[in-house]
Amino acid sequence: MTDTPLLPFDALRPFKGKPEDFTPRDTLPWERLAANVLQCGPPEKGFGCLSPAAVVEGNIMWLMNNLSLPSGGTILDIGCGPGLYSNGLAQRGYQVTGIDVAQPFLDYAQAQAEAQGWSCTYLNRSMFALNFEGEFDLSLLINSVARRLTVDELHPLLRQINQALKPGGHLIGEFSVLPSGFETKQPTVNETVAFYQKSPWSTQFHAWMIRELAFPETRERVTHHLILEPDGQPQEYWSRFALHPQSVLPAALAAGGFRIKTYFGPMLGQAYQPDQYSCFVWAVSS
């Protein structure tokens, strides 16, 4: 390969040097990404933004062994994607409602559930418009857009989730956190480039540059995607993450009506480490 296909990327790179240049917080084209991910192979392989099957299975087993959910209990999976958690839990006898904004994922998940006779309902709905009232024993908020939100933006979402739960219901949420020492570092940019025949971005040959930018002063980081297909103009998308000190999460969850039981690392049951960019929170509706 030569560097020629990458030259158009250079026109975009100098103009994104501050976190406020990346607005809104998420510009990923979820509908198109979902359709392309499904063409890349079974979602269980964890390609792109999805969790590998072993991670999903491990988290499901932790949920079953530790939450004491009632037999046939009700679960709300927010940002369910292709139903990896929803169908996995429905397979174990739970009644699951999955919501997502990407219809291709929902169609795939519903077809899988119907083929197996699992008790799942899939709805095309934003996590910011839940509109449920005391229906669920457990809500999942895993690998979702919630990791991009500021604390102020989290408050109304958490209140809606609390409203959807039964009294004493559980929340398993994944949130962005501020790693130890992050604020003392200089702003950084790390770039990687790969060429694909298929990826979440396209089903034809293309270049995919990922730029990981850290902004210590404002406690933010950005994942910047630059995509170039043959004879096309470069496209750019990004996710902008607000990083919260772990110490602010109890108050943020309390404002949403939750009491935190414990924190976990990259998987449920694993210890949280202060150098990580995200953590799981197990909280209970108060």
Order of alpha helices (4+ residues) and beta strands (2+ residues): alpha-alpha-beta-alpha-beta-alpha-beta-beta-alpha-beta-beta-beta-beta-beta-alpha-beta-beta
